């Protein structure tokens, strides 16, 4: 899932980036001020892996160059093949991005290139196999399709290499996604530049220079703010500060998550920390706050934004632009509205940081904010560094796992002479790649570690631990053939390569000391707590005992986070009280559509109540399937004499959900994925944006040093009249140390480069509207989509499961929000919008991949070229609604838990690490006596009891003693009290689909309405106003709104009395057939 913290400020950027959540990241986080002075807009999909150390150097050769918007020019000075010689540029580099200019003198850059004389070419074709040429020193492998063959090329060999760009050569690379437009993309090696096109980042030390330059430039802007009379110019200068700082912070955030070079990662971290410390000082700058307040009072009023002030719903984009271009009056009013919105948001977040408070209270707010940041970072670091594992014997019990998940298991063996009966064996592995020094036969978790019963000697084989990640190729609605084989008691693999993967692993390794190498061996796997691995086991493995043990593994660590969560709850509660809010949830909801926690809880409880009957019906269906599957007699037929009927446990739901769908709809994940080769899916992305928005998504060349890995490709988004709209980097395959899930990262926000102001800071007439500006007038946005789809093999291209396709288009929705917005201020560019609004476009785009009218135009069989059958898509759609109530209810429970933790009556600290009260006989009675309101608030219970209560009430699933899932829920750090907004956005997305696209998913008029009434505004428009302009007032369910003082100081503008609103849920529930 994908969410985003409401880009709260400079200092809170540390939380969203350093803790690396699965949501929109960048400069977002807890309630520090200057919400938009540096406001990140990066999105991620799921729980994040730790930033593991990359191997090798990927330092690009660089030299003096001049960088303008959308173009890179430079001179490659020198590169000696494999010599590692230093090449010194003799020229200065002039960099311009927007209105920021700086100078960096030429410096020595280490170059280690494969060949200065030859081209780094490789050949691969679908028909004739592949020819590979490896440049040993550089580790370069490039592929180019042979004549008459389809390109399946992917590029390997970066890890451990010194430099993958063959300097001075015509090296070209073909990535899987690169061949989408014309069968192949050739990335030409032109003049060298730096990472992301920033000349400074031609080497890791460039981050240090960029950070220093950003601080120097910001200091100069601060002097300008102090010298100028308070006016619109003040707001423009603050926005320029934001753009100046975000340029470095956003680049560092992406680099630290994706770059394989440890030196680059460390330099990015250092620059990030340095700028974050500097930003903390800005957050407490009282003079800056007073100047902002004076500027708000001095600016001319702007007409309020209302649906009637937006372009008429039937008016074409072209006529809108022509009208705005002729008069300029409407555009001027729009810029003034944006300026007021930016200023008010800045003021709000200054005050949420306590800048307006007396000295003692302001210092306490700053202290609490710092402690919240540190606690959040530690909470997430504990998750990322956790290397818990269990040992599973025999290997055949895991044969059903997809092959890419098999690659993440570690083959082990033990002597049969010393092995104990059964497969129960678990351990807490060390941090050296997952190896354990002992063998354990108990999976009981005590005190956060696994008990050591040391029976038997266990040997790790040579396969690496969880260093590399990949996305699962399975879907709950897919895999009938595999499910049926496993369901009948067999251990068949869901892919022919899965069993071969297992057998090949069993032959490796050797024996450890103390093991008789001549004795027969039991062969098994070490299973790590990686979310992809554990979720795959719970979904695919028939052995219930293995599933139970893996469930405990996934939900019983890291135990230390229970204390961190208690501390985080307490710190946020203190912060809210210092700012005169009843709770942290009140503080968070002030700028959102719901406005108050009462509105949120009313929305969630109402939705949960509607879902509960269907959820318990689905639970009974799964229980019956489990009894049938295990061959047990129904209790109603045996009168209760004999075996008791099977109980559906927490570790059963995923497995039996998939089995139920597979049996009913006869879906096979291998058949489905064969219609979704990655290059076809990227072609589908281009088809969608062309059909809806009349813009072209096309591959463009990159220069040496611009991208961080050989398989990263770059695309431009171009309008036939408006010209370039922005750029997207696609980083779609896994590698060691890379962020392991799906995310949208902002590298550069869009904004007007300069607004025409007179000497008094008043806005002059605008000749060109923002939404029709060329790159000469407008800073083009740049984003990156990061996913982890398994790379192609020699026999097959990269094939996506349907849920992977859904993920890809979800992230495309974020990217389009970023690239199609045309705001005057970068504070409000693209996804820098309210938390309960920013997920609307991404959720909307998920609908398209369930519609055969769209899928049929790009989803073709990778071998035959046949389009995907309509009957197959219909079965997929039918499987989507099966058990959908339980899926949505799970999100309701998580949201209620989030509200309970940070509400008026938060849980008290756990009495012990593992909440033993839940294992006691009185547990059920204590849970049954839980609170009725506030999302299941504290009322003397700890966080585990709150979670157990909600799961029992809304899901009908008993808590598993010794587990505490909330300790791994990373969203609590950067989505505290805001997790509900994901469901919120889904409700609006369902309405938009019904209203605009259900009749014709590729209707260009509907696409223009979406662009002109929603996407174009980014975060500049009031979300309620924008949604009403497309959906009307009926989009909201006013019966659940609440009106009241949100807290804070009335004089500050924080505590205005407001009425919250909820989305109507009818369309979403109808989609799920609830």
TAFEN-V883023 format. One record per residue. RES is the residue in one letter. PSI is psi as a letter, one per 40 degrees, with the letter a starting at -180 (none if undefined). Layout:
res:psi
RES:PSI
RES:PSI
This chain:
res:psi
X:i
X:h
X:i
X:h
X:i
X:g
X:g
X:d
X:a
X:d
X:d
X:e
X:d
X:d
X:d
X:d
X:d
X:d
X:e
X:g
X:i
X:g
X:a
X:h
X:i
X:b
X:g
X:i
X:a
X:i
X:f
X:i
X:a
X:f
X:d
X:e
X:d
X:h
X:h
X:i
X:f
X:i
X:i
X:i
X:d
X:a
X:i
X:i
X:i
X:i
X:g
X:i
X:h
X:i
X:i
X:i
X:i
X:f
X:h
X:i
X:h
X:i
X:a
X:h
X:i
X:h
X:h
X:i
X:h
X:e
X:i
X:h
X:i
X:i
X:h
X:h
X:d
X:i
X:h
X:h
X:h
X:e
X:d
X:e
X:i
X:h
X:h
X:h
X:i
X:e
X:i
X:i
X:h
X:h
X:h
X:h
X:h
X:b
X:e
X:h
X:i
X:i
X:h
X:h
X:i
X:i
X:i
X:h
X:h
X:h
X:h
X:g
X:i
X:d
X:h
X:e
X:d
X:i
X:h
X:g
X:i
X:i
X:h
X:h
X:i
X:d
X:d
X:f
X:a
X:i
X:h
X:h
X:h
X:h
X:h
X:d
X:d
X:e
X:f
X:h
X:h
X:i
X:h
X:h
X:h
X:i
X:h
X:e
X:i
X:h
X:h
X:e
X:i
X:i
X:h
X:i
X:e
X:d
X:h
X:e
X:i
X:d
X:h
X:e
X:h
X:g
X:h
X:e
X:i
X:f
X:h
X:i
X:i
X:h
X:i
X:d
X:d
X:d
X:e
X:d
X:d
X:f
X:d
X:i
X:h
X:h
X:h
X:i
X:h
X:a
X:i
X:i
X:a
X:i
X:h
X:e
X:e
X:h
X:d
X:d
X:f
X:e
X:i
X:d
X:e
X:d
X:d
X:d
X:d
X:d
X:d
X:d
X:d
X:d
X:d
X:d
X:d
X:d
X:d
X:d
X:d
X:d
X:d
X:d
X:d
X:d
X:d
X:i
X:i
X:h
X:a
X:d
X:d
X:d
X:d
X:d
X:d
X:d
X:d
X:d
X:d
X:d
X:d
X:d
X:d
X:d
X:d
X:d
X:d
X:d
X:d
X:d
X:d
X:d
X:d
X:e
X:d
X:e
X:h
X:e
X:h
X:d
X:d
X:d
X:d
X:d
X:d
X:d
X:d
X:d
X:d
X:d
X:d
X:d
X:d
X:d
X:d
X:d
X:d
X:d
X:d
X:d
X:d
X:e
X:h
X:d
X:d
X:d
X:d
X:d
X:d
X:d
X:d
X:d
X:d
X:d
X:d
X:d
X:i
X:i
X:i
X:i
X:h
X:i
X:h
X:i
X:d
X:d
X:e
X:i
X:i
X:i
X:d
X:e
X:h
X:i
X:d
X:d
X:d
X:d
X:d
X:d
X:d
X:d
X:d
X:d
X:d
X:e
X:d
X:d
X:d
X:d
X:d
X:d
X:d
X:d
X:d
X:d
X:d
X:d
X:d
X:d
X:d
X:d
X:d
X:d
X:d
X:d
X:d
X:d
X:d
X:e
X:e
X:e
X:d
X:e
X:i
X:i
X:d
X:d
X:d
X:d
X:d
X:d
X:d
X:d
X:d
X:d
X:d
X:d
X:d
X:d
X:d
X:d
X:d
X:d
X:d
X:d
X:d
X:d
X:d
X:d
X:d
X:d
X:e
X:h
X:f
X:i
X:i
X:i
X:h
X:h
X:i
X:i
X:d
X:d
X:e
X:e
X:d
X:e
X:i
X:i
X:d
X:d
X:d
X:d
X:e
X:e
X:i
X:h
X:h
X:i
X:i
X:i
X:h
X:d
X:d
X:e
X:i
X:i
X:i
X:i
X:e
X:h
X:h
X:i
X:i
X:h
X:i
X:i
X:e
X:f
X:e
X:e
X:i
X:i
X:e
X:i
X:h
X:i
X:e
X:h
X:e
X:h
X:h
X:h
X:f
X:e
X:i
X:i
X:i
X:h
X:e
X:g
X:h
X:i
X:h
X:h
X:h
X:i
X:a
X:e
X:h
X:i
X:a
X:f
X:d
X:i
X:i
X:i
X:i
X:i
X:e
X:i
X:i
X:d
X:e
X:i
X:f
X:d
X:d
X:d
X:d
X:d
X:d
X:d
X:d
X:e
X:e
X:i
X:f
X:i
X:i
X:e
X:i
X:d
X:e
X:d
X:d
X:d
X:d
X:d
X:d
X:d
X:d
X:e
X:e
X:i
X:c
X:a
X:i
X:i
X:i
X:e
X:h
X:h
X:e
X:e
X:i
X:i
X:i
X:h
X:h
X:a
X:i
X:h
X:h
X:i
X:e
X:h
X:d
X:d
X:d
X:d
X:d
X:d
X:d
X:d
X:d
X:d
X:h
X:d
X:h
X:d
X:d
X:d
X:d
X:d
X:d
X:d
X:d
X:d
X:d
X:d
X:e
X:f
X:i
X:h
X:d
X:e
X:e
X:d
X:d
X:d
X:d
X:d
X:d
X:d
X:d
X:d
X:d
X:d
X:d
X:d
X:d
X:d
X:d
X:d
X:e
X:f
X:i
X:d
X:i
X:d
X:d
X:d
X:d
X:d
X:e
X:d
X:e
X:i
X:d
X:d
X:d
X:i
X:d
X:d
X:d
X:d
X:d
X:d
X:d
X:d
X:d
X:d
X:d
X:d
X:d
X:d
X:d
X:d
X:d
X:d
X:d
X:d
X:d
X:d
X:d
X:d
X:d
X:d
X:d
X:d
X:d
X:d
X:d
X:d
X:d
X:e
X:f
X:i
X:i
X:h
X:d
X:d
X:d
X:e
X:e
X:e
X:h
X:a
X:i
X:i
X:i
X:i
X:h
X:h
X:i
X:d
X:e
X:d
X:d
X:d
X:d
X:d
X:d
X:d
X:d
X:d
X:d
X:d
X:d
X:d
X:e
X:f
X:i
X:h
X:d
X:d
X:d
X:d
X:d
X:e
X:e
X:f
X:i
X:d
X:d
X:d
X:d
X:d
X:d
X:d
X:d
X:d
X:d
X:d
X:d
X:d
X:d
X:d
X:e
X:f
X:i
X:h
X:h
X:i
X:i
X:i
X:i
X:i
X:i
X:h
X:e
X:d
X:i
X:e
X:i
X:d
X:e
X:h
X:i
X:h
X:i
X:i
X:h
X:h
X:h
X:d
X:d
X:e
X:a
X:h
X:d
X:a
X:i
X:h
X:h
X:h
X:g
X:e
X:i
X:i
X:i
X:h
X:e
X:i
X:h
X:e
X:a
X:i
X:i
X:h
X:h
X:h
X:d
X:h
X:i
X:i
X:i
X:h
X:d
X:h
X:h
X:h
X:i
X:a
X:d
X:e
X:e
X:i
X:h
X:i
X:i
X:h
X:d
X:h
X:i
X:d
X:e
X:e
X:i
X:i
X:e
X:d
X:d
X:h
X:h
X:h
X:i
X:h
X:i
X:h
X:h
X:h
X:i
X:g
X:h
X:h
X:i
X:i
X:a
X:d
X:e
X:i
X:i
X:h
X:h
X:h
X:i
X:d
X:d
X:d
X:d
X:d
X:d
X:d
X:d
X:d
X:d
X:d
X:d
X:d
X:d
X:d
X:d
X:d
X:d
X:e
X:i
X:g
X:i
X:d
X:h
X:d
X:d
X:e
X:h
X:b
X:e
X:g
X:i
X:i
X:d
X:e
X:d
X:d
X:e
X:d
X:d
X:d
X:d
X:d
X:e
X:d
X:d
X:d
X:e
X:e
X:h
X:d
X:d
X:d
X:d
X:e
X:e
X:d
X:h
X:i
X:h
X:d
X:d
X:d
X:e
X:i
X:i
X:h
X:i
X:d
X:d
X:d
X:d
X:d
X:d
X:d
X:d
X:d
X:d
X:d
X:e
X:h
X:e
X:d
X:d
X:d
X:d
X:d
X:d
X:d
X:d
X:d
X:d
X:d
X:d
X:d
X:d
X:d
X:d
X:d
X:d
X:f
X:a
X:d
X:g
X:i
X:i
X:i
X:i
X:h
X:d
X:i
X:d
X:e
X:g
X:e
X:d
X:e
X:e
X:i
X:d
X:e
X:d
X:d
X:d
X:d
X:d
X:d
X:e
X:i
X:i
X:d
X:a
X:f
X:e
X:f
X:a
X:c
X:f
X:e
X:i
X:i
X:d
X:d
X:d
X:d
X:d
X:d
X:d
X:d
X:d
X:d
X:d
X:d
X:e
X:f
X:h
X:i
X:i
X:h
X:i
X:e
X:i
X:g
X:d
X:e
X:e
X:e
X:g
X:d
X:d
X:d
X:d
X:e
X:e
X:h
X:e
X:e
X:d
X:d
X:d
X:d
X:d
X:d
X:d
X:d
X:d
X:d
X:d
X:d
X:d
X:d
X:d
X:d
X:d
X:d
X:e
X:d
X:d
X:h
X:e
X:f
X:h
X:d
X:d
X:d
X:d
X:d
X:d
X:d
X:d
X:d
X:e
X:c
X:d
X:d
X:e
X:b
X:e
X:d
X:i
X:h
X:d
X:d
X:d
X:d
X:d
X:d
X:d
X:d
X:e
X:i
X:d
X:e
X:e
X:i
X:g
X:e
X:e
X:e
X:i
X:i
X:h
X:i
X:h
X:e
X:i
X:a
X:h
X:d
X:d
X:e
X:e
X:d
X:f
X:i
X:h
X:i
X:h
X:i
X:i
X:i
X:i
X:h
X:e
X:d
X:d
X:d
X:d
X:d
X:d
X:e
X:f
X:none
